[in-house]
Amino acid sequence: MTHEMTVKKLAEIAAYQEGSVVSSTIINKLTGTVTLFAFDKDQGLSEHTAAYDALVQVLEGEAEITVSGKPFQLGQGEMLIMPANEPHALRAVTRFKMMLTMIKS
């Protein structure tokens, strides 16, 4: 299977939607996933765990990510690694977009 070779702006792949969280999966393989998210202000993901480490990269806006009860403030251009099996949650301080990379190993 071949993939179309094109250049795209990451922040334009997932569009904001009022009062919602929008996601768009870019890569979905057995070895891992890459997903773009667009969060409207005050939207988020409730506390959960994942079986694999996850890398969050903020593309625009600001978010608060809580990992094992410790809050982290992230802005454009910043990243955070969320360790496997640690409870984490996310809230949009402003509208924000992020890329989430999960490597399964």
N, C-alpha and C positions, 0 to 999 in steps of 0.2 A: 504494500500500500504506500503510495506517495502522498506527500502533503504539499499543498499549494505554498510556494515560497513567496511571501509578501512581507512588507514592512508595515507594522501597525503601531500606533501610539497606545501604550498600555492603558492610560487613563481614559481613553475613548471606548474601550471594549465593553466595560460595564457602565451603564448610564444610571444616574440618580433617579429614584422614583420616590415621590413624596410619601413619607411615613413607612418606608419599606427598606428591606435589605435585598439587593440584587446581586446575583452571582453568575459568573460565566466561566465554565471550565475550559482551559486552553489545552492542557495535556492531561490525559487520563490513562495511565499505564499500570500494569501490575506492580511496577517498581516505585510508583509515586504519582502525585498529581500536582498541577499548578492551576490555581483558581483565582480569578479576579473578583473582588467584591466592591460594591458601592453602597455605603450606609447613609441614610438620611440622618440628620441631627437627632440625637437621643435614641437612636435605634441601636440594637446590639445583638449579641449572642449570649444566652444564659450559660451559667457555669456547666462545663462538661469536661470530659477527658478524651484523649486520643491515644491510640496504641503506638503512635510514632511521633518522633520529633517534628515540630512544625516551625517553619520560618515565616514570619510576617514582615512584609516590607510596605511601609506607608508611602503611597504615591502622591496623595494630596490630602490636606485637612489634618485633623487631630483626633486621636483616640486614646482611651484609657483601657489598658489591658491588665487584668488581674490574674496573676499566676500564683497558685497556692496561698491566696490571701494577700499577696503583695501587689499594690498597684504600680503600674508603669505608664507614664505619659509619653506618647509618641507623636511626632509630627512628620511632615513631608521629608523624605529622604532617610528616615530612621528605620531600624529593624530590631526585631526581638525574636529570640529562639525560645519557643515554648516546649519544654521537655516532655517526652512521652509519659503518659500516665499521671501527670500533674494536673489538678483541676485548674481550669482557666475560663475566663469570661471576658467579654469585650463590650465597650460602649462608645458610641460616636459622640465626642465632645462637640465637634462641628461636623458638617457633612464630610465624609472622608472616603477615600478609596485605598484598597490594599491588595497586594498580591500575596497569596498563601501558597507556600511550597511544602509538600509533605513527601518525605523520602521514606519508603517502607523498607526496613531491613531487619 
